[in-house]
Amino acid sequence: MTITVGFVGMTHLGLVSATGTCSKGFATICFDADADLLSELKSGNLPVLEPGLDDMLAANGTAQTFTPTVSDLAACDVVYIAPDVPTDDHGQSDLSGISALIELVAPQLASHALLVILCQVPPGFTRGLDFPAERLFYQVETLIFGRAVERATQPERFIVGCASPSDALPAAFAEVLEAFDCPILPMRYESAELAKISINMCLVASIGVANTMAEICENVGADWQEIVPALKLDRRIGEYSYLAPGLGIAGGNLERDLATVLRLAGEHGSDGGIVSAWLGNSAHRRDWAAGVLRQEVLPAKENPVIAVWGLAYKENTHSVKNSPSLATLAQFPDCRFQAHDPAVQVEDLGYAHVSQFDTPIGALEGADALAILTPWPEYRDIEAGDIAQALAGRTVIDPYRVLDPHACVTAGLAYHTLGMAPLDDT
């Protein structure tokens, strides 16, 4: 049986998922109503930054096609609804675009075709759709910005929401999922929809532990990075735990899930206090770099020049959704910032007090301090001595420990990071 798989919506989720599915040997039809976007995709100009995505798309060749014609999906056996779901500043999802796409696509499908909701939706959404239940499924997506190709081609498991979890999956759907050689977990729609939120709740809990204990370390002389291996060797916590402290929750996806849990808790009289505490801890840690600037830099110079490496909310993406870097810059409208980011353009942000530089070292010229607010891999290769030579001041704020702390001190810099007391030999 030759299976053709359709993907609707060519934003990050749809594009990466479609390309990964095609790489497993399935003819893939990618639909988006934006003809200009499809033209860019066909020419290899991708709207998302993901390591390895360009090469995988090129390798797929003609097996992966792009179309602005919705009726082309009639040739598909399985069709995924896969656009990114926009969220507002409060983590609330706007599902109107998803609903409109489903209404557009569903009438075009062949009578045997399966409809799979891949984008994240709240509990109850899938069951509420007007589509034959035996052909309707929800599949949990677990992509990670910057590692999406890996996650799309080597998933840990598939979580599948079904009308009847005890029934065997339709042959075409099963063939697609089994090509990835991972466990398949069928469950009712609502359980699958809530599973993704539950996963993210566990991740947020780990982040909360890391941020809380890292701050304790900073004040008692401990080093959080020395503690992390002990936690990862505990089987109840695990090797892959999110135990790196950071500048709060960012990116939009985790915030959306926390907002959903708070809404559900409020509607049903459940206790959502732990979620409120996580959000409070996130907001507290987001301002860590700003606190160091106020304590270490501003007292010495009223309107300092600050070099900033990194504007994206995390490395290997151009997304600035809830970026801790931008949140830090916004707190100092009277300071001048000299920024470098490999993927984000300052001119797109509307920040008059931020200038963009082509190189990280170039951004240091005349700066009173350096703040590394996105841990891009290329920053790790820069020598501490080169930073000390280019920087006018001595303060380095490196929350993610991109640089070697002791090399910075040896080079004459005052070094500040999460999870450890400041280092300064002077």
Summary of the structure (lengths in Angstrom):
residues: 426
radius of gyration: 23.5
end to end distance: 71.9
largest distance: 75.2
contacts: 1411
relative contact order: 0.09
helix: 42%
strand: 16%
